[in-house]
Amino acid sequence: MSVYNGEKYLSEAIESILNQTFKDFEFLIINDGSTDSSREIILSYDDYRIKLIENDNNIGLTKSLNKGIDIACGKYIARMDADDISMPERLEKQVDFMENHEDIAVCGSCATIINGNDIEYSSFINPETSSEIKVALFFFNPIAHPTAMIRKDVLNAIGNYDPYFEKTQDYNLWYRIYLEDYDFYNFQEKLLIYRNHKTNITNTNLDKQLFYANICLQKLYSHYLGKNVNYEIVSTIRNLFMGRSPKINIIVLLRVMFLLKKLKRKLMSCIPSIKEEYFDKYVNIIIGNMNDQYKIYYNKFFISKTIKFFGF
């Protein structure tokens, strides 16, 4: 767990780990140059499992996580954020699962979402099986970072987090793990309470978040399709999937549909475990969002004809 000026919710996050039903762990907390009372809060806990690592200055989440991975002694790395709450049985369930499924490199879960006032208002319901998760990677980040447990030997093998990615470092990590043919799993239980508030990482520097997420998609598409895929087209696909409203003209629409058709054909031919409906489910979300945007230059009739032509 990396902490930077996280005093407001830090105690709840720490206690949710210390109170796990699974007891055999080391709790590495990296204080990333905090200027508030985060350090004092950490030191107030008299628990031998806590190991405080001090950064002389703020180096950012990605570098702090890599520092923690290099120091960690365990077989597994469980991620935790300083403003979230792990359910008491989280580590026990994930360790038991990983011990019994040696093919799984990363194990996440669903999560309850609360606001800064502890009011529940939504949830992450992420795809469960490895093949579903692998398809989802081409559209969004299907593993919530603070729910993840990762095999340390896999992290060592692929080189930990990429320092280039100041944001969405997890998304980059998942697709690199995917490209090395490792498998994933998401518990359908909500093993984490994710706190979405104005100052958490997801909501600060949102433009950077979107940029790095689109870079991840561009790299994944380009690697998989064997050519340099245009950033703007990948960005349009992701914006449509997320329900945003990018301007779409006939050329962009045709390029989006052509790219998705080519990707589907590639996935179906290369990965036998991937079912056609996994891919079509996400494309249908994009198509639905296209049809909802009746002011995007072309009417629904034109869009539906174009989509039909590409076989979706």
C-alpha positions in Angstrom: 0.0 0.0 0.0 1.4 3.4 -1.1 0.2 6.4 0.9 0.5 10.1 -0.1 -1.3 12.5 2.3 -4.0 9.9 3.0 -4.7 10.8 6.6 -8.5 11.1 6.2 -9.2 7.4 5.5 -5.9 5.7 6.3 -6.8 4.2 9.7 -9.8 2.4 8.2 -7.7 1.0 5.3 -4.9 -0.2 7.7 -7.4 -1.8 10.2 -9.2 -3.6 7.4 -5.9 -5.4 6.6 -4.8 -6.0 10.1 -8.3 -7.6 10.9 -8.1 -10.1 8.0 -9.1 -13.7 8.8 -5.8 -14.7 7.0 -3.0 -13.6 9.4 0.3 -14.7 7.8 1.4 -11.7 5.8 3.7 -8.7 5.8 2.0 -5.3 5.4 4.3 -3.1 3.4 3.2 0.6 3.6 5.2 3.0 1.5 4.9 6.6 2.8 5.4 8.5 -0.5 6.6 11.8 0.9 3.4 12.7 2.8 3.3 16.1 4.5 0.2 15.4 6.6 -0.2 13.1 9.6 0.0 9.8 7.5 3.3 8.8 9.0 2.2 9.3 12.5 -1.0 7.3 11.9 1.0 4.4 10.5 3.4 4.5 13.4 0.6 4.4 15.9 -0.1 0.8 15.1 1.9 -1.7 17.1 1.8 -4.7 14.8 4.9 -6.6 13.8 3.4 -7.3 10.3 3.6 -3.6 9.4 6.8 -2.5 7.6 7.0 1.2 7.0 9.0 2.2 4.0 9.8 6.0 3.7 10.4 7.8 0.5 12.5 11.0 0.9 10.1 12.8 -1.5 7.0 12.0 -3.5 8.0 9.7 -6.3 4.5 8.6 -7.4 2.4 5.5 -7.1 4.1 3.4 -9.9 7.6 3.8 -8.5 6.4 3.3 -5.0 4.6 0.1 -5.9 7.8 -1.2 -7.7 9.8 -0.4 -4.6 7.4 -2.4 -2.4 7.4 -5.4 -4.8 11.2 -5.5 -4.7 11.2 -5.5 -0.9 8.3 -8.0 -0.5 9.2 -11.5 0.7 5.8 -13.1 0.0 4.7 -15.5 -2.7 1.8 -13.1 -3.5 1.4 -9.4 -3.7 -2.0 -8.1 -2.6 -2.7 -4.5 -3.6 -4.4 -2.1 -1.3 -5.2 1.6 -1.5 -5.0 4.0 1.5 -8.6 5.1 1.1 -10.3 1.7 0.6 -11.6 -1.1 2.9 -10.8 -4.8 2.4 -13.5 -7.2 3.6 -12.3 -9.4 6.5 -12.1 -12.6 4.4 -10.5 -11.0 1.3 -7.0 -12.3 1.7 -8.0 -15.8 2.9 -10.3 -16.3 -0.1 -7.7 -15.1 -2.6 -4.8 -17.0 -1.1 -6.9 -20.2 -1.0 -7.9 -19.7 -4.6 -4.4 -19.0 -5.9 -3.0 -22.0 -4.0 -5.6 -24.2 -5.7 -5.3 -22.7 -9.2 -1.7 -22.4 -10.2 -2.6 -21.3 -13.7 -4.0 -18.0 -12.4 -1.5 -15.1 -12.2 -3.9 -12.4 -11.1 -7.0 -12.7 -8.9 -9.3 -9.8 -8.4 -12.9 -9.4 -7.2 -16.0 -7.2 -7.5 -16.3 -4.2 -5.2 -18.8 -2.0 -3.5 -18.4 1.7 -4.3 -19.0 4.4 -1.6 -18.5 8.1 -1.6 -16.4 10.2 0.7 -19.3 10.1 3.2 -19.4 6.3 3.3 -22.7 6.1 1.4 -22.9 3.2 -1.0 -24.1 4.2 -4.5 -22.7 1.7 -7.0 -20.4 -1.4 -7.5 -17.8 -2.9 -9.8 -19.2 -6.1 -11.3 -16.2 -7.4 -13.3 -16.0 -10.4 -15.7 -15.2 -13.6 -13.9 -13.3 -16.1 -16.1 -9.9 -15.6 -17.8 -11.3 -15.7 -21.3 -13.9 -13.1 -20.5 -11.3 -10.8 -18.8 -9.0 -11.1 -21.8 -11.7 -9.9 -24.2 -12.7 -7.1 -21.8 -9.1 -5.8 -21.8 -9.7 -4.6 -25.3 -12.4 -2.2 -24.1 -11.8 -1.3 -20.4 -9.8 -2.2 -17.3 -11.6 -5.4 -16.0 -9.6 -5.9 -12.8 -10.0 -3.3 -10.1 -6.5 -2.6 -9.0 -7.0 -2.5 -5.2 -8.8 -5.9 -5.3 -5.9 -7.6 -7.1 -3.6 -10.4 -5.7 -0.7 -11.1 -8.1 1.9 -13.9 -8.1 5.3 -12.2 -7.3 7.2 -14.5 -9.7 5.0 -13.3 -12.5 5.7 -9.7 -11.6 9.4 -10.5 -11.5 9.2 -12.3 -14.9 7.6 -9.4 -16.7 9.4 -6.6 -15.0 6.9 -5.2 -12.5 5.0 -2.0 -13.3 6.1 0.1 -16.2 7.5 3.4 -14.8 6.3 5.3 -17.9 2.7 4.8 -16.8 2.1 7.4 -14.0 -1.6 6.6 -14.2 -3.4 3.4 -15.2 -0.3 1.4 -14.3 -2.5 -1.5 -13.5 -4.1 -1.6 -16.9 -0.7 -1.6 -18.5 0.4 -4.5 -16.2 -2.7 -6.6 -17.0 -2.2 -6.4 -20.7 1.5 -7.3 -20.4 0.6 -10.3 -18.3 -2.0 -11.2 -20.8 0.5 -11.0 -23.7 2.7 -13.6 -21.8 -0.3 -16.0 -21.8 -1.0 -16.0 -18.1 -4.6 -16.3 -16.8 -6.9 -14.2 -14.6 -9.8 -14.6 -12.4 -12.3 -12.2 -10.6 -14.3 -13.3 -7.6 -17.9 -12.4 -8.1 -18.1 -11.5 -4.5 -17.5 -7.9 -3.4 -14.2 -8.3 -1.4 -13.4 -4.6 -1.3 -15.2 -1.4 -0.5 -13.8 1.2 -3.0 -14.0 4.8 -1.9 -14.7 7.2 -4.8 -14.1 10.8 -3.6 -12.9 14.1 -5.0 -9.2 13.7 -4.1 -8.6 10.0 -4.9 -6.3 9.1 -7.8 -9.2 8.2 -10.2 -10.7 11.7 -10.0 -7.5 13.8 -10.0 -5.8 14.5 -13.3 -8.6 12.8 -15.2 -7.2 13.8 -18.5 -4.0 12.0 -17.7 -6.0 8.9 -16.6 -7.8 8.9 -20.0 -4.6 9.5 -21.9 -2.7 6.6 -20.3 -5.7 4.3 -20.6 -5.9 5.0 -24.3 -2.1 4.4 -24.7 -2.7 1.0 -23.0 -5.4 0.2 -25.5 -3.3 1.4 -28.5 -0.4 -0.8 -27.4 -2.6 -3.8 -26.9 -4.4 -3.4 -30.3 -1.1 -2.7 -32.1 0.7 -5.7 -30.6 -2.2 -8.0 -31.2 -3.0 -6.9 -34.8 0.6 -6.6 -35.8 0.6 -3.0 -36.8 0.6 0.5 -35.4 -3.1 1.2 -34.7 -4.2 4.8 -34.8 -4.5 6.4 -31.3 -7.5 8.5 -32.2 -9.5 5.5 -33.4 -8.7 3.5 -30.3 -9.6 6.6 -28.2 -12.9 6.8 -30.1 -13.7 3.2 -29.4 -13.0 3.6 -25.6 -15.0 6.9 -25.5 -18.0 5.2 -27.1 -17.7 2.3 -24.8 -17.7 4.6 -21.8 -20.7 6.5 -23.0 -19.0 9.7 -23.9 -19.8 11.6 -27.1 -16.9 12.0 -29.5 -17.8 13.5 -32.8 -18.0 10.8 -35.4 -18.0 11.2 -39.2 -18.4 8.6 -41.8 -14.6 7.9 -42.1 -14.2 7.4 -38.4 -17.3 5.2 -38.1 -16.0 3.0 -40.9 -12.5 2.8 -39.4 -13.9 1.9 -35.9 -16.1 -0.9 -37.3 -13.4 -2.2 -39.5 -10.9 -2.4 -36.6 -13.4 -4.1 -34.3 -14.3 -6.7 -37.0 -10.6 -7.4 -37.7 -9.9 -7.7 -33.9 -12.9 -10.1 -33.5 -11.6 -12.3 -36.3 -8.1 -12.4 -34.8 -9.3 -13.2 -31.3 -11.7 -16.0 -32.5 -8.9 -17.6 -34.5 -6.1 -17.4 -31.9 -7.8 -18.0 -28.6 -10.1 -21.1 -28.6 -11.5 -20.4 -25.2 -12.9 -17.0 -26.2 -16.6 -17.2 -27.1 -18.1 -14.9 -29.8 -20.7 -13.5 -27.4 -18.0 -12.2 -25.1 -16.8 -9.9 -27.8 -20.2 -9.0 -29.2 -21.4 -8.0 -25.7 -18.9 -5.1 -25.6 -19.4 -4.1 -29.2 -23.1 -4.0 -28.6 -22.5 -1.4 -25.8 -20.6 0.7 -28.3 -23.3 0.3 -30.9 -26.0 1.2 -28.4 -24.1 4.4 -27.4 -23.7 5.2 -31.1 -27.4 4.9 -31.7 -28.1 7.0 -28.6 -26.1 9.9 -30.1 -28.7 10.9 -32.7 -26.8 14.2 -33.3 -23.5 12.8 -34.4 -23.9 13.7 -38.1 -25.7 10.6 -39.3 -29.0 9.2 -38.4 -29.7 5.8 -36.7 -30.7 4.3 -40.0 -27.3 4.9 -41.5 -25.5 3.7 -38.4 -27.5 0.5 -38.3 -26.9 -0.2 -42.0 -23.2 0.3 -41.5 -23.1 -1.9 -38.4 -25.1 -4.6 -40.2 -22.6 -4.5 -43.1 -19.8 -5.4 -40.7 -21.8 -8.3 -39.2 -22.5 -7.0 -35.7 
